[in-house]
Amino acid sequence: MSEQHYHPKTYSVRNSVGYLIKRAYALMLDSLEPAFAAHGFTYMQYVVLMQLRSGEAVNQRDFCRTYRHDSGAFTRVIDQLADRGLVERERSAEDRRKVNLHLTPAGHATCEELIPLVVEKLNAAVADFSRAELDEMGRLVNKFIAGMQGELARTAHAASAATDLGRTAHTREGVT
C-alpha cells in the first residue's frame, strides 16, 4: 500500500490538496471575472468558448458533466453566445437527439481576443515561479487528476461489482 499522506487526527482542510486547488480556482475566477466583464463576457462564457475551440466538449451533456454545470444554466449561456453570433447549434447526424455546438468565425475571433486577458493574469500569478517550478506544478496537478480519476474508476468498479453480487445472491435465492 502506498504511503498515507493524510491522517484523521492531523487532517486540516487548509492543507488539503483539494482545498488548495479550489482556493486557487476561486482566486483565478476573482481575477478574471472583472477582465471578462470589461469585454462583455462572463467567465463561464469564456470557458464554453475555449472548450469549443479546443474540441474538449462539443455538446451540452459533455460540458455539463465535465464542469458539473447545471444544464438549464448552461442552456442560457449557449443562448447568449448564439444570440451574439459566437456559437451555432447543429443536430448530430448520428443521433438526432444530440445537439452539437460549434464556434462561428466570430466565436474563434472572440477567443483570440480574450486569450491575452487570461495570459496576462496567469503570468502575473506565476511571476515568482521559475520555468522548472511551473512545469513541475503542472506535472503534479496532472498526476493528482490522474489519481482522482483512478480512484473514481475503482469506486465505480467496486459499486458495480457489489450490485452484480447482490443480483447473483437474489437470483440464487429465487428472487429476480
N, C-alpha and C positions, 0 to 999 in steps of 0.2 A: 504494500500500500504506500502511496506517496505521502510525503510529509504533510501534516495538518497545520496549516498556517494560521487558522483561526480557532479559538477555543472559547467555549461558552462563558467561562469565568473571567476572561480578559477581553472579550469582544467589546469593541467600541465602534459605533456606526461611523464616526468621523474618520476612522482609519480603514474602513471597508472600501475595497476597490470599487464596488458598485456605487457607493455613495460618492466617491471622488469623481467617477466618470459622470454621474448625474449632475454633480455640482459644476463640473467643467462645462457640461452641455448648457446648464442654466445660465452660466456667466457668458457663454458664447452667444446664446439667444439674446440676453440683455444687451450685448454689444452690437449685434447685427440688426435687431428689430428697428432701432431708430434710423439706421443707414438705409434699410429697405423702405421704411415709411417715407423717407425723403424722396424716394423714387416711385412712390405709389404702390408698393408691394408689401406683403406680409412675409414673414419667414417661411410659413407653410407654402405659400405660393411659390417662393423661390425653390423650396425643396422639391415640389412637384415638377417645376420646370427642369431642374437639374437631373432628377431621376429619369424623366422622359428623354432628356439629352443623352444620358449615359446608357439608356436601354435597360436600366435596373428594374423598373416597374412600368409595365405598359397598359395595365388595366386597373380599375378601381379595387378589385378584390386583392390583387397582389400588393398594391400600395398600402391599403388599409391593414393587411396582415403584417407586412414588414414594419410599418411605422406605428402600429397599434392606434390607428386613427379611426374615428367614428365615420361610418360610411355616409351618413347624412351630411355631416360637416364637410366631408371630402367632396361630395357632390356639389355643395355650394362653392367650394374652392375651384372646382373644374368649371362650373358655370361662369364664375367671374373671369377666369382665364380665357374661356371660349368667347365670352362677350367682348373681350379685348382683342380677339383675333390671334391669340397666342397658342391655343390648343384646339385640336379637332378631335371629334369622336368618330369612330368607324366601327361598324359591326364586324365581328370576326367572320371570315369566310368559312372556317371550320366549325364554329359553334355560334349560331345567330344570337344566342342568349348573352354572349360576351361582347362587351364594347371596349375596343382598344383605343388608347389615347396616343396622339401624335403631336409633336411640335409643328407649328407652322413656320415658315421662314421668319415671320416676325417674332415667334417664340424663340427660335435659335438666336436671333439678333439680341433679344432681351437678355438671354443667358449671358451672352458675351459682354453686355453692358453691366450686368450685376456681378459677374465673377471678380472684377477688380475690387469691389467693395469687400468681398469676403477675403480675398488675398491680403488686402491691407490690414484688416482686423486680425487675421491669423498671424501674419508676420509680426504685428505689434505684440501679440500674446506670446510668441516664441522667440522674441528678440534676444533673450538671455540664454537661449539654447545653442549648443554647438550643432553642426550638421549631424554628428555622430549621436548626440543625445536625442535629437528629433527622430532620427531613423530608429533608434532603439525604442523610443516611446511608441512609435507606430508599430514596430515589431511586437512589443509586449501587449499592446492593446489588441492587436490581431490574434495573438496567442490566447489572450483572455476570452475573446469572442469565440474562438475555436473550442476552448474548454467549456464554455457555456453551451455551445451547440452540441457538443458531445454529451454533456450532462442531460440536456433536454432529450436527446435521442435515446439515451439509456433509460430515462424515466418513462418515455413513451413506450419503449420496448417492454419494460417491466410491467407497465399497466396493461399492455396488450396481452402479455403472457398470462397475467393474473386473470384477466377477463376470459381468455381461452381456457384456462384451468377451471374456472368456475362453470363454464359451459359444459366442459367434459364431465365434471362431477355431477351436474344436474342431469346430463344425458344418461350416465351410468345408473342414476337413481330412478330413471324412468320419467324425469321431468324434462320437457323440451320447451 
